[in-house]
Amino acid sequence: MAKVELKKPIIDEIAANVDGAKAVVLVNYSGLTVAQDTELRKTLRQNNITYKVYKNTMMNFAFKGTDFEQLSKHLEGTNAIAISKEDGTAPARLLAGFAKKNPKLELIAGVVEGDYYDTNGVKALADIPGREVLLGRLFGSMQGSIAGFARVIKQIAEKDAAPAAE
């Protein structure tokens, strides 16, 4: 069997993982202990994020012709990818949080919803709250506005209902 035939399933696996992904973040995991890597994988898995280590050449072939092709220029060294199909900021947020406790993990770059981000951009994305938090804030602000509107309407109604003094 030719080498190309052996590599094709791996390239197809990577392509299938990134197909439809909202976010792909590239990290350098060099220097992490087995315990730290296991903890990282568990945290990411609990948040529905696929975290895999592939050969750089395989990722390069899989990224060709996709939104994630911009990551190819960073494919040197010991890299892994974190892929989320649900929440665009989750990989950046979780990886940055883990990197604060374990500085050996290095954020390299990412593509979120088609937009490329360098290391600083990925760190900035990490500061964006999750979808649930943002929705909670939105509904809280809407509820406050509606409650204020209801109070104003009630005051107008009470004013109009009050007997006129003659």
Protein Blocks (a to p, Z undefined) as FASTA:
>chain_A
ZZklmmmmmmmmmmmmmgopabdcdddfehiafklmmmmmmmmmmnopacddddfklmmm
mmgopaklmmmmmmgcjddddddfkbmmlmmmmmmmmmmmmmmbccfbdceehiacdfkl
mmmmmmpccfklmmmmmmmmmmmmmmmmmmmmmmmmmmmmpccdZZ
